[in-house]
Amino acid sequence: MENKTVRSCLLIFVAFVLMTGSFAIGFGFASALPKNPVRQALGYDTCPTLEPQSEVIQLPAETDQPQAEGGLPPAPTQTSYCLEYTSASTPEELKGLFDPFWESWRLLHENFVDQPLDDVILMRGAIQGMLAATGDKHTSYMDPEQFKQANTEMEGEYTGIGAWVDTSGDYVEIISPMKGSPAEAAGLQALDLVLAINGEDMTGIPGDLVLQRILGPAGVTIVLTIRRGETTFDVPVTRAVIQIPVVEYEMREDGVGYVALYTFNELATDKLRAALKDLLSQNPKGIVFDLRGNGGGYLVTSIEVTSEFLKDGVVLYEEYGDGSRDSYPVKKGGLATEIPLVVLIDEGSASASEITAGALQDYGRAKLVGMTSYGKGSVQNWIPLRTEAGGVRITIARWLTPNGNQIDSVGLTPDLMVEYTQEDYDAGRDPQLDAAVELLLSELP
């Protein structure tokens, strides 16, 4: 039976497409800088004094996400981070190492059949190849247009098909269709692979570029060739203007409060707090917190959201290549730190969603219900290149749950595994939500 990441009619699920290239889903700006900018944004660290030759530049507080097909991780309110640039010229000790590169450059210009060559394209290709040689799918180069899109705000609207996608593999992979979106209406499902667009084979084309071909004017129909398991078939999808909400909530007739969070953008904390205040004023028996299909967002927001449900402790650790760690403690003042809680996750829950769910599970604060999450456990720095030549995305750490668990490519395992099938969706059932409510009520004192 095939799992679905879509919700019942109760939910209005929306979000962005993950540029997991950035999925690199949803996660964060971290700390290969003089001080960790995320910790600075949270008030844990102070920014060091800059030397005269250094610059203060504007960088997104963190961006790394499963991406919404609209171009995403976005940049919240801009914060000044400290970043010292070194000379762009080749250091003396590396000149010999780069002799083969410059010889190849010269030979190409002297001998290639089609002249003149575009040196900008060659330069970008060289950077892409260098970063790809690390073997890390989340370390990559973005040209100026891609970097601009990757730092578009995670709010408002965009035109596309309405799906979370992972662009880091051999083919763009659907993580989750958005509720009420063209992608959902066309029947796209989690784990679908996009092999071709309008009959053009996407083999070998970088995921970020494939993503741009999926995007486009509203009202235009494109045909996606999809591989699902061993089956390949064409799916026509008509682009539309995709609205991006953040939170939906309700007080159920059974006395359980229900809150769905769709993205960890800069609006998420305030909207979640408003929802919790309203629900708590109605004295619910407990809360079901739905993170299904939530591809992530800002690291700062994930810490704030998690802190709404924990009194104290560590939300997560970042572990660097030298074995050192940074910790991110709970922010005091959470609204729902004692009320009974169950969290829903599925294959589309990634990055920031996994940070929150993992911390709540490790502390025994909440049980997880649903399916194993996506498994995005690395941290990227998104760094603009000088002279507006695009930017690089570099994996600088892996994050660990409070118990020290590494979930990258593994995901979080629910305490109660419950499938959500196509048959369930067609019949208007939501067995995962039903199971979460039943579990919560069964454990009430």
C-alpha positions in Angstrom: 0.0 0.0 0.0 1.3 3.4 -0.9 1.8 6.1 1.7 0.4 9.5 1.2 1.6 12.7 2.7 -1.6 14.5 2.0 -4.0 15.4 4.8 -7.8 15.1 5.3 -10.2 17.9 4.3 -9.8 19.4 7.7 -6.3 20.6 6.8 -5.3 23.3 4.4 -1.8 22.3 3.7 0.5 24.6 2.0 4.2 25.2 1.9 7.1 25.7 -0.4 9.1 23.4 -2.4 12.2 22.4 -0.8 15.4 23.1 -2.6 17.0 20.3 -0.9 19.7 21.0 -2.9 19.0 23.0 -0.1 17.2 20.4 1.8 18.6 21.0 2.5 15.1 21.3 3.4 14.9 23.6 5.7 17.6 24.1 8.0 20.2 26.3 8.7 22.8 28.8 8.6 25.4 27.7 11.0 28.8 28.4 12.1 31.9 28.3 10.0 32.1 32.0 10.7 34.1 33.7 13.4 31.1 33.2 15.7 28.0 31.1 15.1 25.4 33.5 13.5 22.4 31.4 14.6 23.6 31.5 18.2 24.1 35.2 17.8 20.5 35.6 16.5 19.2 33.7 19.5 21.2 35.8 21.8 23.6 33.1 22.9 26.8 34.7 21.5 27.9 38.2 20.7 29.3 39.3 17.4 33.1 39.7 17.5 34.6 43.1 16.8 35.6 43.3 13.1 39.0 44.2 12.0 39.3 47.2 9.5 39.8 44.9 6.6 36.6 42.9 7.4 33.1 43.5 6.2 29.7 43.2 7.8 27.4 41.7 5.3 23.7 40.8 5.3 23.0 37.0 5.3 19.9 35.0 5.9 19.6 33.8 9.5 19.5 30.4 8.1 18.4 28.8 5.1 18.6 25.3 4.2 15.6 23.4 3.3 13.7 20.4 2.0 12.6 23.7 -0.7 9.3 24.5 -1.7 9.2 24.4 -5.4 8.9 28.1 -5.3 12.5 28.7 -4.6 13.1 28.8 -1.0 14.9 28.8 1.9 14.1 32.4 2.4 15.6 35.1 4.4 13.9 36.4 7.4 14.5 39.8 8.8 18.1 40.4 7.8 20.7 40.3 10.5 24.3 41.5 10.3 26.7 38.7 10.6 30.4 38.8 10.9 32.3 37.4 8.0 35.9 38.2 7.1 36.9 37.8 3.5 40.4 36.9 2.5 42.1 37.9 -0.7 40.7 36.5 -3.9 44.1 36.0 -5.5 45.7 32.6 -5.5 47.9 32.1 -2.4 51.6 31.5 -3.2 51.6 28.0 -1.7 48.7 27.0 -4.0 50.0 28.3 -7.3 51.8 25.1 -8.2 48.7 23.0 -7.3 46.6 25.1 -9.8 49.1 24.9 -12.6 47.1 22.0 -14.3 43.9 24.1 -14.0 45.3 27.1 -15.8 47.0 24.9 -18.4 43.7 23.2 -19.1 42.1 26.7 -19.3 44.7 27.8 -21.8 44.5 24.7 -23.9 40.7 24.8 -24.0 40.8 28.4 -25.3 43.5 27.6 -27.9 42.0 24.4 -29.2 38.2 24.1 -28.7 36.3 23.9 -31.9 33.5 26.4 -31.1 34.9 29.8 -30.3 34.6 32.1 -28.5 34.0 30.4 -25.2 31.9 32.0 -22.4 34.4 32.4 -19.6 31.7 33.1 -17.1 30.1 29.7 -17.8 33.5 28.0 -17.6 34.2 29.7 -14.2 30.8 28.6 -12.8 31.3 25.1 -14.1 34.7 24.9 -12.4 33.2 26.0 -9.1 30.3 23.5 -9.4 32.8 20.7 -10.1 35.0 21.6 -7.2 32.1 21.6 -4.7 30.6 18.4 -6.2 33.9 16.7 -5.7 33.3 16.7 -2.0 30.7 14.0 -2.5 28.2 15.9 -0.3 24.9 16.5 -2.1 24.2 19.6 0.0 27.5 21.3 -0.8 27.0 23.2 -4.1 27.3 26.4 -6.1 24.4 28.6 -7.0 24.6 31.2 -9.8 23.3 34.7 -9.0 19.7 33.9 -10.1 19.6 30.6 -8.1 21.1 32.3 -5.1 18.6 35.1 -5.2 15.7 32.6 -5.5 17.1 30.5 -2.7 16.9 33.5 -0.4 13.4 34.6 -1.3 11.2 35.1 1.8 9.2 32.1 2.9 5.9 33.9 2.9 3.3 35.2 0.5 2.8 33.4 -2.8 4.5 32.1 -5.9 3.5 30.4 -9.1 4.2 26.7 -9.5 2.6 23.3 -9.0 2.6 23.3 -5.1 4.9 20.6 -3.9 7.8 20.1 -1.6 10.7 18.7 -3.6 14.3 17.4 -3.0 16.6 18.6 -5.7 19.8 17.0 -4.4 19.5 13.6 -6.0 19.9 12.3 -9.6 16.3 13.4 -10.2 14.0 15.9 -8.5 12.0 14.0 -5.9 8.5 14.9 -4.6 8.6 15.1 -0.9 5.0 16.1 -0.4 2.3 17.8 -2.4 0.6 20.7 -0.9 -3.0 20.4 0.2 -5.4 21.8 -2.4 -2.5 22.3 -4.9 -2.2 21.4 -8.6 0.4 18.8 -7.6 -2.1 17.1 -5.3 -5.0 17.4 -7.8 -2.7 15.7 -10.4 -2.1 12.8 -8.0 1.6 13.4 -7.3 2.9 11.5 -4.2 5.9 11.4 -1.9 8.9 9.7 -3.5 7.8 10.4 -7.0 10.8 11.2 -9.3 10.6 13.7 -12.2 12.3 12.0 -15.1 11.3 14.5 -17.9 9.4 17.7 -18.4 7.3 18.2 -21.5 9.1 15.2 -23.0 12.6 16.6 -22.4 14.8 14.1 -20.5 16.1 15.6 -17.2 18.8 13.0 -16.7 22.1 14.7 -15.8 20.5 18.1 -15.4 21.1 19.7 -11.9 18.0 19.6 -9.7 18.0 23.4 -9.2 17.8 23.8 -13.0 15.0 21.2 -13.3 13.2 23.1 -10.6 13.2 26.3 -12.7 11.6 24.4 -15.5 8.8 23.2 -13.2 8.1 26.8 -12.1 6.6 29.3 -14.5 3.5 31.3 -15.3 0.1 30.4 -13.7 -2.4 28.7 -16.0 0.2 26.9 -18.1 0.1 23.1 -18.2 3.3 21.1 -18.1 3.7 17.4 -18.5 5.9 15.6 -15.9 7.2 12.1 -16.6 7.1 10.5 -13.2 8.7 7.3 -11.9 6.8 5.7 -9.0 8.5 2.6 -7.9 8.9 0.5 -11.0 6.2 2.4 -13.0 6.8 5.4 -15.3 3.9 7.5 -16.5 3.1 11.1 -17.6 1.2 13.5 -15.4 -0.2 16.9 -16.7 -0.1 19.6 -14.1 -1.4 23.2 -14.5 0.6 25.8 -12.6 -1.2 28.1 -10.3 -0.6 30.9 -7.8 0.3 29.0 -4.6 -0.7 30.7 -1.3 1.5 29.9 1.6 -0.2 29.7 5.0 1.7 28.9 8.2 -0.7 27.5 10.9 -4.1 25.9 11.0 -5.8 24.9 14.3 -9.1 23.9 15.8 -10.7 22.7 19.0 -12.1 19.3 18.2 -15.4 18.0 19.5 -13.6 15.4 21.6 -11.8 18.1 23.5 -8.5 17.7 21.8 -6.7 20.8 20.4 -5.3 20.3 17.0 -2.5 22.5 15.5 -0.8 22.0 12.1 2.4 23.9 11.4 3.3 24.0 7.7 6.6 25.8 7.6 9.3 27.2 10.0 9.5 30.7 8.5 9.8 34.0 10.4 6.0 34.1 11.0 5.7 30.6 12.5 6.6 31.3 16.1 4.1 34.2 16.5 1.3 32.4 14.7 1.9 29.2 16.7 1.8 31.1 20.0 -1.4 32.8 18.9 -3.0 29.4 18.1 -1.8 27.9 21.4 -3.1 30.8 23.4 -6.5 30.4 21.8 -6.6 26.7 22.3 -5.4 26.8 25.9 -8.0 29.3 26.8 -10.6 26.6 25.9 -9.0 24.0 28.3 -8.2 21.2 25.9 -7.5 17.7 27.2 -4.3 17.7 25.2 -2.8 18.8 21.9 -2.0 17.0 18.6 0.8 18.9 16.9 0.9 18.1 13.2 4.2 18.4 11.4 3.4 16.1 8.5 4.6 17.5 5.1 6.5 20.3 6.9 9.8 20.5 5.0 11.4 22.8 7.6 12.7 26.3 7.5 14.8 28.4 9.9 16.9 26.9 12.6 16.1 29.8 14.9 12.4 29.2 14.4 12.8 25.4 15.1 14.3 26.3 18.5 11.6 28.8 19.3 8.9 26.4 18.3 10.3 23.5 20.3 10.7 25.8 23.3 6.9 26.3 23.3 6.6 22.7 24.5 9.7 22.2 26.7 10.5 23.9 30.1 14.3 23.4 29.8 17.0 21.3 28.3 18.9 21.3 24.9 16.9 21.4 21.7 19.8 20.1 19.5 23.6 20.0 19.1 25.6 20.9 16.1 28.7 18.7 15.7 31.6 19.9 13.5 34.3 18.0 11.6 36.8 18.4 14.5 34.3 16.8 16.9 33.4 20.0 18.7 29.8 20.9 19.4 27.5 23.9 19.8 24.4 23.4 21.9 21.1 25.2 21.6 19.2 25.4 24.9 15.5 25.8 25.3 14.2 29.4 25.3 12.2 30.0 28.5 8.6 31.0 28.5 6.9 28.3 26.5 3.1 28.3 26.5 2.4 24.5 26.4 5.1 22.9 28.5 2.8 20.6 30.6 -0.3 19.8 28.6 -0.4 16.2 27.1 1.1 16.2 23.6 1.3 13.9 20.6 3.2 14.9 17.4 2.4 13.7 13.9 5.2 13.2 11.4 5.6 11.5 8.0 8.0 11.2 5.1 7.6 14.9 4.3 8.6 16.0 7.8 12.2 17.2 7.4 15.0 19.3 8.8 13.5 21.9 11.3 10.5 19.6 11.7 12.8 16.8 12.7 14.6 19.0 15.2 11.4 19.8 17.0 10.0 16.3 16.8 13.3 14.7 17.8 13.7 16.9 20.9 10.2 16.3 22.0 10.6 12.5 21.6 14.0 12.4 23.3 12.7 14.1 26.4 9.6 12.0 26.6 7.6 15.1 26.2 5.5 13.7 23.3 5.2 10.5 21.4 5.5 10.5 17.6 2.8 9.0 15.4 2.9 8.4 11.7 5.7 7.3 9.4 9.5 7.7 9.5 10.6 11.2 8.7 12.7 12.4 5.8 16.1 12.4 7.5 17.7 15.8 7.0 20.4 16.1 9.6 23.1 18.3 8.2 23.7 22.1 8.5 24.7 24.4 5.6 26.2 27.8 5.4 24.8 29.9 2.5 27.6 32.3 1.7 27.3 35.0 -1.0 30.4 35.3 -3.3 32.0 38.6 -3.7 31.0 40.9 -6.6 27.5 39.3 -6.6 28.8 36.2 -8.4 26.3 33.9 -6.8 26.8 31.9 -3.7 28.0 28.6 -2.3 26.2 26.3 0.0 28.6 24.3 2.2 27.8 21.6 4.8 29.6 22.7 7.9 28.1 20.5 10.6 25.6 17.8 11.4 22.9 18.2 14.0 22.1 15.7 16.8 19.0 15.2 18.9 19.3 15.9 22.7 20.2 12.2 23.2 23.0 12.6 20.6 21.2 10.7 17.8 22.2 11.5 14.2 19.2 11.2 11.9 20.7 12.2 8.5 19.5 9.8 5.8 17.8 7.8 8.6 15.0 10.0 9.9 13.0 9.8 13.1 11.1 6.6 13.9 7.6 7.1 15.3 6.6 5.6 18.6 3.5 4.4 16.8 3.8 3.6 13.1 0.6 4.3 11.1 0.3 4.4 7.3 -1.8 6.9 5.4 -2.8 5.2 2.1 -4.3 6.4 -1.2 -7.4 4.5 -0.2 -7.6 6.4 3.1 -7.3 9.7 1.2 -9.9 8.8 -1.4 -12.3 7.8 1.4 -11.7 11.0 3.4 -10.1 9.1 6.3 -7.0 10.2 8.3 -5.9 7.2 10.3 -2.7 8.9 11.5 -4.7 11.7 13.1 -7.2 9.3 14.5 -4.4 7.2 16.0 -2.8 10.3 17.5 -6.0 11.4 19.2 -6.7 7.9 20.5 -3.2 7.6 21.9 -3.4 11.0 23.6 -6.8 10.3 25.2 -5.7 6.8 26.3 -2.8 8.2 28.3 -4.7 10.9 30.1 -4.6 10.4 33.9 
